[in-house]
Amino acid sequence: MNGKGGNPQEVEPRPIATVLRLRKVIERLGISRSTIYDWMNPRSPRHDPTFPLPIKLSGSSNRGAVGWLESDICWWIDSRRTITQESARK
C-alpha cells in the first residue's frame, strides 16, 4: 500500500531519528568533552564499552562530522539508572 487514500492503520509511520551533536551530548549528560572521548577510547582507564559510539554524518573518512542518536544516549542513561538501582539494593 502506498499510503495514499488507503487505510491509515496499515501504514506505520517511521519514528524520526534525532541526531545530537557533541555539544548537545555534553549538555544532556553534564560532562566534559574529554570524558566522552575517554569513555569511547578502549585504551583509556575510563573506557566504558556501553557508551554509544557516534555515527558519521559526512562522507569524510577521518575528521568528518559525527553525532549520536538521541535514542542511544537515552538508552545509555537508562542503563546507568538500572545499574545504580541494582547497586543500591545490594
N, C-alpha and C positions, 0 to 999 in steps of 0.2 A: 504494500500500500504506500502511496506517495504522500499521504498526509493532507491532500487537497480535497476537501469535501467528504472525506470518509469518516469513519467512526473515530472520534478523537481519543477514545480509550485504547485503541490499537497502537497508537504511536506514543512511544515513551520518550519524553524529552531527555536529551543527554545533559547531565549536570555540567555546569560551567566550571572549568578548572581555573582557579585563581593562582597566579604565579606571584610569589613575594620576592622582591629583590633583597639584597643583603641588608640594606638599611631597615626595611620593614621587619626582617627576621630578628635583627638586633633589638628593635623596639619591642617586638612581640615577646621576646624571651628575657629582655632586660639584662643582656650580657654584652661583652665586647666582641669586636670583630675577631680578635686573636683567639678568643675562646672557641668560637665557631670553627676556625681553622684547626685549632688543636684537637677538637672533637673529631674532625674528619681525617686527621693525619694518623695513619697507623703507627708511625714511629714516635708519636708523642706519648708521654706518660699519661696524658689526659684524654687519650683517644676513647671515643665512645662509638663502638660499631653499630649501635642502634640509631645514632643520629642520622637523619636523612641526608643523602648527597644531593647537590644541586643538579638541575638539568641544564643542558646547553641551550641557549636561546638564539645563538647565532651560529653561522657555519664555520667560524674561525676555530681552528683546532686547539690553539693554546690559550690565548688571552681574550676570548670572546665573552659576550655577556652570558651570565648564568642567573638562575633563580630557583627557588624552592617551591614545590607545590604546597599550597596552604594546607591541603588535606594531610600531607605527610607531616608537616610541622604540628598540626593539631593532634594527629595520631601519636607523635613522639611525646608531646606534652601529656596526653592521657596516659601513656605508658609510664611516664615518670610518676604520675599521681598514683597509679596502681602499685608501683614498686614501693613508694613511700608508705602507702596504706598497709601493704603486706609487712613491711619492716616494723611498723608501729604495733602490729599485732603480736609480734614475737616477744 
